């Protein structure tokens, strides 16, 4: 039994050999001011993103501390993976822009299921921002529990980010870069007692994750990109769908990209859910989605969403940069007494950034 405060892993990343690495650091450089430090080189995509990896599935409640100094220029990302699974791919993720344009650093959180999926659009932005001081070391402290984590920056007493709905409850830690570079030093992982980490900042999904959320869905097989945009309802009635039953997460979000490797490519999937009603009154609903979603209820078109992609015109800070946001869009369902069927045509246009949707009845 580990004790709270026990050091699980520590490496100053000053070039001195340290045991316990699963991926051993090799890129040490001599910095003119800070001596020997580790260099995270700018990389592109895939598993080559990470240089450093330590820990295993026994790490569940812990504190991750590290210092990073963004190097070079550009708008790339730097990040920490935590609760990294033993397959070396699936993990929880925290990342930030190395050099933000407005000198305010916004952190982002998500999960990762494969080299081609980050669920970036399904994860939140940090509740608060912190000043981005160019040329100064960034001291990060992440207190991690099984389903949430608190991020503290530069010894602040309060976190700037409470990440909820972590997809994996335990695992190792890792550092990575994406079109950005950074110097790294003073990595430490400390055991925390179970129950000592509690969520601090408000959960934006807390008020809408209860009654009314449609959690049980059926999701079809994946069809080719652009498949049958002319008569989707006819396709649902006549084609082989290979429906599979899917439950939304704690929020009710259906993460399409997490359903299997075949869902990590561009394409079209159909979704459907059953809604019970005691009368024939129209019922308002709220929803959010990534990529593109069209909905019908009992055969009537009720929602035709715009494309929400990296280069689509609707993408902006106001809509969370294409992310899932609670109660973001509205529709009205023409319900009848008894069972009603909601059918959706969901385009997966940017699988690397994550794809999913959410819906609740008001």
Secondary structure, DSSP 8 states (H G I E B T S, - for coil): ---TT-EEEEE--SS---TTEEE----EEEETTTEEEEEE----SSGGGEEEEE--TT--SEEEEEEEEEES-SS-EEEEEEEE-TTSS-EEEEEEETT-TTSEE-EEEEEE-BTTB--GGGS-B-SS-EE--TTS-EEEEEEE-SS-EEEEETT-SS-SEEE---S-S--EEEEEEES-EEEEEEEEEEE--TT-----S--TTGGGSSTTB--EEEE---B-TTTT-S-HHHHHHHS----EEEE--TT--EEGGGG-GGGSSSEEEEEEEEEEESS---EEEEEEESBEEEEEETTEEEEE---B-TT-TT-SGGGTTT---TT-EEEEE---SEEEEEEEEEEES-GGG--EEEEEE-
